[in-house]
Amino acid sequence: MCRGEAARIYAQKNAFDALGCKLVCVLKEGLPAEVAEFKDNYWRDELYLDKEMGFFKAVAGGKVKKGNLSTFLNPFSTVWKRVTEAKEAGVQTQNLNGEGKILGGLLVMRPGSRGVEYQFQERNFGDSAPVEDVLKAVEAAASAK
């Protein structure tokens, strides 16, 4: 479902560009075919591979967080709502390549070394930062220049 979130954020690229925001995506695995497919279909800007998981630790308070696969057993969990939304948007959701349990997140950084403006931590599979909140945070960070 990370593809779905990437696609939702990337769909707003023009708005981010207008605010002077550079979009980058941090990956946890470097599977060549998967990276190529992700870049072709969901994220055409910069991709970084984080083998040491520093980004994933940062968004989760210092430790890499893993999701509980049992959430997929509950047909009423929000994960299934996210799967349905992603499928309706044309996002591939049933890729079983790679590790698949590490939860991610999103950071909006202030210019220079002024720290984090906004942080979102995925707590359950399919959680995603509201795009409106991300855009507001980018506006705030941009005005802090």
Order of alpha helices (4+ residues) and beta strands (2+ residues): alpha-alpha-beta-alpha-beta-alpha-alpha-beta-beta-alpha
